[in-house]
Amino acid sequence: MVTPVWTHFELAKSALQNGKHVFVEKPFTSTSQQAEELIELADRNRLKIMVDHTFLFTGAVRKIRQLVDDSTLGDIYYYDSTRVNLGLFQHDVNVVWDLAPHDLSIMDYIIQEKPEAVVATGGKHVNGLADVAFITVYFPRNVIAHVNVNWLSPVKVRTTLIGGEKKMLVWNDLEADEKIKVYDKGVQIANGKGVYELLVSYRSGDVWAPRVEQSEALKVELEYFIDCVLNDRTPINDGPAGLRVVKILEAADQSLTERGKIVPL
């Protein structure tokens, strides 16, 4: 179902009521209330919902998740992504609802903690909808995520930085070959005897580019959807995953409207 965001709820609801499994374009719905209703309807009818969080099926994101799972990066400190370009301006949603679902779904998949609060700032310059936005998401254990989305950039940038206790990672999605680079860099602090004897040591080791599987993400995703339906599996990008993203989008919208007010989740 690839239609404007405001149509997702009614179309998905109609499909579920008629016994159909549903594959929905991002973002899942326009409101969290709509998402919750669809999830409940799907559960009641024993049907699958899958939200088109396509990037979860790229070789790059799967590799990043592997590096997190096997503790290569250590404890995650921060997630910082930039997704900017000149356009394409939408007429029904702002830049947050258009571009941020990509990064928020990746963030949700990588960090796997429940976010606690959101702050967003931005501006409207062209058509009355926010076209530049900076979203900060706060997690437990001092983990922080930042997403920069922008329709008014002179250049296209698709870069994500992930800082870990052991290693740090840069993902440049516009790179043809070495999309991911892992840096053996970090900071260690040891306390001396006095307050002025704080010992800071910087680690700067090798840089390596892990092999990233080259595959068509949408094809992989559709095959996965079919497998989930045929074998009664729960997709990683199911209704609840879509709902988590919509809740952050709603909070970001509220914070934007209230000029950067912190919005608890």
LUMVO-307389 format. One record per residue (C-alpha): x, y, z; residue in one letter. Coordinates in steps of 0.25 Angstrom, whole numbers, plus 5000, padded with zeros to 4 digits. Last residue first. Layout:
BEGIN
@u->X v->Y w->Z residu->a $
...
END
This chain:
BEGIN
@u->5028 v->5038 w->5103 residu->l $
@u->5032 v->5051 w->5110 residu->p $
@u->5032 v->5063 w->5102 residu->v $
@u->5043 v->5074 w->5104 residu->i $
@u->5039 v->5087 w->5099 residu->k $
@u->5047 v->5091 w->5086 residu->g $
@u->5038 v->5103 w->5081 residu->r $
@u->5024 v->5098 w->5085 residu->e $
@u->5020 v->5094 w->5071 residu->t $
@u->5033 v->5087 w->5069 residu->l $
@u->5032 v->5079 w->5082 residu->s $
@u->5018 v->5075 w->5078 residu->q $
@u->5023 v->5070 w->5064 residu->d $
@u->5034 v->5063 w->5071 residu->a $
@u->5025 v->5056 w->5080 residu->a $
@u->5016 v->5051 w->5069 residu->e $
@u->5028 v->5046 w->5061 residu->l $
@u->5033 v->5039 w->5073 residu->i $
@u->5019 v->5032 w->5075 residu->k $
@u->5019 v->5029 w->5060 residu->v $
@u->5032 v->5022 w->5061 residu->v $
@u->5028 v->5013 w->5073 residu->r $
@u->5015 v->5010 w->5065 residu->l $
@u->5022 v->5005 w->5053 residu->g $
@u->5030 v->4995 w->5062 residu->a $
@u->5017 v->4991 w->5069 residu->p $
@u->5011 v->4988 w->5055 residu->g $
@u->5022 v->4979 w->5050 residu->d $
@u->5036 v->4983 w->5045 residu->n $
@u->5043 v->4972 w->5052 residu->i $
@u->5032 v->4963 w->5046 residu->p $
@u->5025 v->4953 w->5054 residu->t $
@u->5026 v->4939 w->5048 residu->r $
@u->5013 v->4931 w->5043 residu->d $
@u->5021 v->4922 w->5033 residu->n $
@u->5014 v->4927 w->5021 residu->l $
@u->5011 v->4941 w->5025 residu->v $
@u->5025 v->4943 w->5031 residu->c $
@u->5031 v->4937 w->5019 residu->d $
@u->5023 v->4946 w->5009 residu->i $
@u->5028 v->4958 w->5017 residu->f $
@u->5042 v->4954 w->5017 residu->y $
@u->5042 v->4952 w->5002 residu->e $
@u->5036 v->4966 w->5001 residu->l $
@u->5047 v->4972 w->5010 residu->e $
@u->5058 v->4965 w->5002 residu->v $
@u->5052 v->4971 w->4989 residu->k $
@u->5051 v->4984 w->4996 residu->l $
@u->5066 v->4984 w->5000 residu->a $
@u->5072 v->4980 w->4987 residu->e $
@u->5085 v->4973 w->4991 residu->s $
@u->5099 v->4976 w->4993 residu->q $
@u->5104 v->4970 w->5006 residu->e $
@u->5113 v->4979 w->5014 residu->v $
@u->5128 v->4974 w->5016 residu->r $
@u->5134 v->4981 w->5028 residu->p $
@u->5142 v->4994 w->5025 residu->a $
@u->5153 v->4996 w->5035 residu->w $
@u->5160 v->5007 w->5042 residu->v $
@u->5171 v->5003 w->5052 residu->d $
@u->5175 v->5010 w->5065 residu->g $
@u->5173 v->5023 w->5072 residu->s $
@u->5171 v->5022 w->5087 residu->r $
@u->5171 v->5035 w->5095 residu->y $
@u->5174 v->5035 w->5110 residu->s $
@u->5169 v->5045 w->5120 residu->v $
@u->5174 v->5045 w->5134 residu->l $
@u->5167 v->5053 w->5144 residu->l $
@u->5178 v->5059 w->5153 residu->e $
@u->5172 v->5072 w->5156 residu->y $
@u->5161 v->5067 w->5165 residu->v $
@u->5172 v->5060 w->5173 residu->g $
@u->5176 v->5045 w->5174 residu->k $
@u->5175 v->5041 w->5160 residu->g $
@u->5163 v->5037 w->5153 residu->n $
@u->5164 v->5029 w->5140 residu->a $
@u->5157 v->5033 w->5127 residu->i $
@u->5157 v->5025 w->5114 residu->q $
@u->5153 v->5031 w->5101 residu->v $
@u->5151 v->5024 w->5088 residu->g $
@u->5155 v->5020 w->5074 residu->k $
@u->5156 v->5007 w->5067 residu->d $
@u->5148 v->5013 w->5056 residu->y $
@u->5138 v->5004 w->5048 residu->v $
@u->5135 v->5009 w->5034 residu->k $
@u->5122 v->5005 w->5027 residu->i $
@u->5118 v->5009 w->5012 residu->k $
@u->5131 v->5004 w->5007 residu->e $
@u->5127 v->5002 w->4992 residu->d $
@u->5117 v->5012 w->4986 residu->a $
@u->5117 v->5022 w->4997 residu->e $
@u->5104 v->5030 w->4997 residu->l $
@u->5099 v->5022 w->5010 residu->d $
@u->5111 v->5027 w->5018 residu->n $
@u->5111 v->5019 w->5031 residu->w $
@u->5122 v->5023 w->5041 residu->v $
@u->5125 v->5015 w->5053 residu->l $
@u->5131 v->5016 w->5066 residu->m $
@u->5138 v->5006 w->5075 residu->k $
@u->5139 v->5001 w->5089 residu->k $
@u->5130 v->5010 w->5097 residu->e $
@u->5121 v->5013 w->5085 residu->g $
@u->5118 v->5025 w->5076 residu->g $
@u->5109 v->5023 w->5064 residu->i $
@u->5110 v->5033 w->5053 residu->l $
@u->5100 v->5032 w->5042 residu->t $
@u->5102 v->5039 w->5028 residu->t $
@u->5092 v->5042 w->5016 residu->r $
@u->5096 v->5055 w->5011 residu->v $
@u->5090 v->5061 w->4998 residu->k $
@u->5095 v->5075 w->4995 residu->v $
@u->5089 v->5089 w->4995 residu->p $
@u->5081 v->5086 w->5007 residu->s $
@u->5066 v->5091 w->5008 residu->l $
@u->5058 v->5079 w->5010 residu->w $
@u->5065 v->5076 w->5023 residu->n $
@u->5065 v->5065 w->5034 residu->v $
@u->5075 v->5064 w->5045 residu->n $
@u->5073 v->5052 w->5055 residu->v $
@u->5080 v->5052 w->5068 residu->h $
@u->5080 v->5040 w->5078 residu->a $
@u->5085 v->5040 w->5092 residu->i $
@u->5088 v->5028 w->5102 residu->v $
@u->5090 v->5033 w->5116 residu->n $
@u->5086 v->5020 w->5122 residu->r $
@u->5072 v->5021 w->5118 residu->p $
@u->5068 v->5028 w->5105 residu->f $
@u->5067 v->5042 w->5100 residu->y $
@u->5063 v->5046 w->5086 residu->v $
@u->5067 v->5059 w->5079 residu->t $
@u->5061 v->5063 w->5066 residu->i $
@u->5066 v->5075 w->5058 residu->f $
@u->5057 v->5080 w->5047 residu->a $
@u->5057 v->5087 w->5034 residu->v $
@u->5045 v->5088 w->5024 residu->d $
@u->5034 v->5090 w->5034 residu->a $
@u->5021 v->5092 w->5027 residu->l $
@u->5016 v->5106 w->5023 residu->g $
@u->5021 v->5105 w->5008 residu->n $
@u->5034 v->5111 w->5008 residu->v $
@u->5042 v->5114 w->5021 residu->h $
@u->5036 v->5106 w->5032 residu->k $
@u->5046 v->5104 w->5044 residu->g $
@u->5052 v->5094 w->5053 residu->g $
@u->5054 v->5089 w->5067 residu->t $
@u->5050 v->5076 w->5073 residu->a $
@u->5052 v->5070 w->5087 residu->v $
@u->5048 v->5055 w->5090 residu->v $
@u->5046 v->5047 w->5103 residu->a $
@u->5048 v->5034 w->5109 residu->e $
@u->5052 v->5024 w->5098 residu->p $
@u->5050 v->5009 w->5100 residu->k $
@u->5063 v->5002 w->5098 residu->e $
@u->5066 v->4994 w->5085 residu->q $
@u->5077 v->5003 w->5080 residu->i $
@u->5079 v->4998 w->5066 residu->i $
@u->5065 v->4995 w->5062 residu->y $
@u->5059 v->5007 w->5068 residu->d $
@u->5070 v->5016 w->5062 residu->m $
@u->5067 v->5009 w->5048 residu->i $
@u->5052 v->5012 w->5050 residu->s $
@u->5055 v->5026 w->5054 residu->l $
@u->5065 v->5029 w->5043 residu->d $
@u->5055 v->5025 w->5032 residu->h $
@u->5043 v->5031 w->5039 residu->p $
@u->5050 v->5044 w->5039 residu->a $
@u->5049 v->5047 w->5024 residu->l $
@u->5034 v->5050 w->5021 residu->d $
@u->5028 v->5051 w->5035 residu->w $
@u->5039 v->5061 w->5040 residu->v $
@u->5040 v->5068 w->5027 residu->v $
@u->5025 v->5072 w->5028 residu->n $
@u->5013 v->5065 w->5023 residu->v $
@u->5002 v->5067 w->5012 residu->d $
@u->5008 v->5076 w->5002 residu->h $
@u->5022 v->5069 w->5001 residu->q $
@u->5035 v->5076 w->4996 residu->f $
@u->5045 v->5067 w->4990 residu->l $
@u->5053 v->5075 w->4993 residu->g $
@u->5068 v->5079 w->4993 residu->l $
@u->5074 v->5068 w->5001 residu->n $
@u->5077 v->5065 w->5016 residu->v $
@u->5077 v->5052 w->5024 residu->r $
@u->5087 v->5053 w->5035 residu->t $
@u->5088 v->5043 w->5046 residu->s $
@u->5094 v->5043 w->5060 residu->d $
@u->5093 v->5031 w->5070 residu->y $
@u->5100 v->5032 w->5083 residu->y $
@u->5107 v->5025 w->5095 residu->y $
@u->5105 v->5010 w->5091 residu->i $
@u->5111 v->5000 w->5100 residu->d $
@u->5122 v->4992 w->5092 residu->g $
@u->5124 v->4995 w->5078 residu->l $
@u->5128 v->4980 w->5075 residu->t $
@u->5118 v->4975 w->5085 residu->s $
@u->5113 v->4964 w->5076 residu->d $
@u->5099 v->4970 w->5075 residu->d $
@u->5104 v->4984 w->5072 residu->v $
@u->5113 v->4979 w->5061 residu->l $
@u->5102 v->4970 w->5056 residu->q $
@u->5092 v->4982 w->5056 residu->r $
@u->5102 v->4990 w->5048 residu->i $
@u->5103 v->4979 w->5038 residu->k $
@u->5088 v->4978 w->5036 residu->r $
@u->5087 v->4993 w->5034 residu->v $
@u->5098 v->4993 w->5023 residu->a $
@u->5093 v->4980 w->5016 residu->g $
@u->5079 v->4988 w->5014 residu->t $
@u->5067 v->4981 w->5020 residu->f $
@u->5065 v->4990 w->5032 residu->l $
@u->5066 v->5002 w->5022 residu->f $
@u->5052 v->4998 w->5016 residu->t $
@u->5044 v->5002 w->5028 residu->h $
@u->5031 v->4998 w->5020 residu->d $
@u->5022 v->4995 w->5031 residu->v $
@u->5017 v->4980 w->5033 residu->m $
@u->5004 v->4976 w->5038 residu->i $
@u->5001 v->4961 w->5039 residu->k $
@u->4987 v->4955 w->5041 residu->l $
@u->4981 v->4947 w->5053 residu->r $
@u->4967 v->4954 w->5052 residu->n $
@u->4968 v->4960 w->5066 residu->r $
@u->4983 v->4962 w->5065 residu->d $
@u->4981 v->4970 w->5052 residu->a $
@u->4969 v->4978 w->5058 residu->l $
@u->4977 v->4982 w->5071 residu->e $
@u->4989 v->4986 w->5062 residu->i $
@u->4980 v->4994 w->5053 residu->l $
@u->4974 v->5001 w->5066 residu->e $
@u->4987 v->5004 w->5072 residu->e $
@u->4993 v->5010 w->5059 residu->a $
@u->4980 v->5019 w->5058 residu->q $
@u->4983 v->5024 w->5072 residu->q $
@u->4997 v->5026 w->5069 residu->s $
@u->4994 v->5036 w->5059 residu->t $
@u->4996 v->5039 w->5044 residu->s $
@u->4999 v->5024 w->5041 residu->t $
@u->5010 v->5014 w->5038 residu->f $
@u->5020 v->5025 w->5033 residu->p $
@u->5024 v->5018 w->5025 residu->k $
@u->5017 v->5010 w->5014 residu->e $
@u->5008 v->4998 w->5018 residu->v $
@u->5009 v->4983 w->5016 residu->f $
@u->4995 v->4977 w->5021 residu->v $
@u->4990 v->4963 w->5022 residu->h $
@u->4976 v->4962 w->5016 residu->k $
@u->4964 v->4957 w->5024 residu->g $
@u->4954 v->4967 w->5019 residu->n $
@u->4954 v->4975 w->5032 residu->q $
@u->4969 v->4975 w->5030 residu->l $
@u->4968 v->4981 w->5016 residu->a $
@u->4958 v->4992 w->5021 residu->s $
@u->4967 v->4996 w->5033 residu->k $
@u->4979 v->4997 w->5024 residu->a $
@u->4972 v->5006 w->5014 residu->l $
@u->4965 v->5015 w->5025 residu->e $
@u->4978 v->5016 w->5033 residu->f $
@u->4988 v->5018 w->5021 residu->h $
@u->4980 v->5030 w->5014 residu->t $
@u->4986 v->5041 w->5022 residu->w $
@u->5000 v->5036 w->5019 residu->v $
@u->4998 v->5038 w->5004 residu->p $
@u->4998 v->5024 w->4997 residu->t $
@u->5007 v->5012 w->4995 residu->v $
@u->5000 v->5000 w->5000 residu->m $
END
